[in-house]
Amino acid sequence: MIDILYFAWVRERIGLPRERLETNAATVADLIAELSAHEDRYAAAFADLSALRVAVDQELSDFNAPLTGVREIAIFPPMTGG
């Protein structure tokens, strides 16, 4: 099982702050493709991956990161400083 956390407008488009899923996806990109194929709200949230960042077990990562042994994925827009 993987916990998936959604932040900012990603959470708003999907309508959930988090969910727990069982997946056979090999990478973060595979997981996102799986979710996008599942429902339109996911497809809308993940339409432009260049507008998103991902953290794997609380470490900033990329979409090619493997999911073997991963417990948590966070998906969020880039942070702005201030």
N, C-alpha and C positions, 0 to 999 in steps of 0.2 A: 504494500500500500504506500502511496505517495500523497503527502499533503501538498496541495497547490494553493498558494496565497496570491490574491489579486489586489493591486493597489491603484488608487487614483481613478482615472477614467477607464482603465481596464476593468476594475471592479464594477463601475457603473454600467458599462456595456454588457457585462456578463450577468450582473444582477446578484452576485455572490461575493462575499469577502474571502471565502476559502471553501475548499472541498477536498475530500479524500477519495482517491481513485485507485483502482487496480488496473494496471496497464502492462502491456507487453512491449511498449515502445522502447527502442534502444537508446535514443537520444532525446534531448529537450525538443528539438525540431520535430521528431517523430511524434512526440506527445502532443505538440501544438497542432500538427496535421490531423491527428486522431480526434482531438477536441473540435477542431474546425469542421470536420466532416460530420460530427455528431449533431450540431445545432447551429443555426444561422447566427445566434448571438455570439458564439465563439468565433465564427468566421469573420464577423464584423470587428470584433476586438483584436483579432490577430491578422487582419488584412495587410498591414504594413509592419513587418518585423523590424524594419530599420527604425521605427518609432518606439521600440520596446527594448528593455533590458531584462536580464534574468539573473537570479542568484540561485545557486545550487547548494543546499545545506548551508545557507547564509554566507556563501562566498560568491562574489561577482564572477560570472562565467559567460559562456556564449552558447548559442543554440545547438552547437555540435557536441556539447558535453554529454558524456554517457550517463545513463540513469542507473547503472548497476550499483546497488547498495544505497542509493539516494533515498533520503527520508522526506526532504522538503524542497519544493521549487517555488520561488517567488517571481512573479511577473509584474513589471511596473514600467512606466514611462521614465525617460531620463530625468534625473534630478537637476534642478537649476539652483545655482548658488545665489547668495544674497547677503 
